Amino acid sequence: DGNVEYTIEEIAKLAGQFGAARIVIEGHTDGSMKGSADESLVKELSTRRANAVKEALVNKFKMAPNQFTATGYGWGKPADPKDPDNHAKNRRVEVKVVPAEAQ
């Protein structure tokens, strides 16, 4: 995706505005391999996606690693539950910046 660098930079800027913000990164996969792939491997793939975003933020913007929570959900949380077969939409990473005062 050509927007990855821009998106990572925007996340870093947003997190910087909140100082001690907690950054929650959630990796997801599509369900195209449901029934033929081991679910634990799919969750591992989604966890690696989330960790790749975390590592980009830590390495490029020198953010504190303990500021992050990275989790993989596999195909368990489709982007649109009414359209779980939309594979392009379900292969994603979601990032939430939670200000310290909201924790």
N, C-alpha and C positions, 0 to 999 in steps of 0.2 A: 504494500500500500504506500503510495507516494506521500501520504499525509502523516506517516508515523513520526518522523522527526519533529514536525510542527506540533503534533498532538502531545508528544513527550515534553516538549518545551512549554506548552501551555499548562500542562499538569504541574510542572515544576514551578511556574510562575504563580499559579493558584495556591499551591501548597505553601509557597514562600509568603504569601499574603496573610496566612494564618499562623505563622510561626511554628508552634508545637503541634500542628495538625497531625492527625492520624490519617494515613493513606491506606485505604482498603482496595486491593486489586483482586478482581475475580476473573478467572479464566473459564471459558466455555468452549464446547465443541458442538458440532452438529450431530444429528442422530443417524447419519447415513450408514453407519456400520452397526447399528443396533441389531442384535441377534447373531452377529458374526464376529464381533470383536469383544475381547474381554473388557468388561466395564472398568476394572481397575487400571488397565492400560490407558483407557480413554480419559480417566480422571488424572492420571499422571501427565498425559499430553496437555490437558487444560491447566494443570499446575505449572508445567514448564512455560506455558504462554504467560501466565501471571508473573512468574519469576523473571521472565525475560524483560517485562516492562519495569519491574522493580530494579533489576540490575542496570538497566539503561538510565533510570533516574539516579540511582546511587553513584554510578560511575561517571556519567556526564555532568551531573549537577552537584555532585558531592553531598548528596542528602544522606541523612543518618539511616542506616539499614533498620534500626529498631523502630523507626517511624512507620514501618510498613507491615501490613498483613497481606500475604498472598495466598489465595486459595483456588483450587481447581474444582469445578462442579461437573465436569464432563458434559453429558447431554441432559443432565437432570433439571436444568432451568432454561428452557427455550426462551428466546427474546420475546416471542409472541406465542403464548400457550395455545392460541387459536390457530396458529400456523406453524406447528412444530417441524414441518418438513421443509421450511425455508432455510436450507443449509447455509447459504451465504450470510444470512442475518444471524444465525446461531453460532457461527465461528467468530468469536469476539472476545475482547477483554473489556471489562467495565472497571472504571476507576472512580472511587468516591473519596473526596477530601472532607474529613470530619474535623471541624475546628475543635481545639482543646476544650473550650467552654461547653461544647455539646457532648463531650464524652462522659 
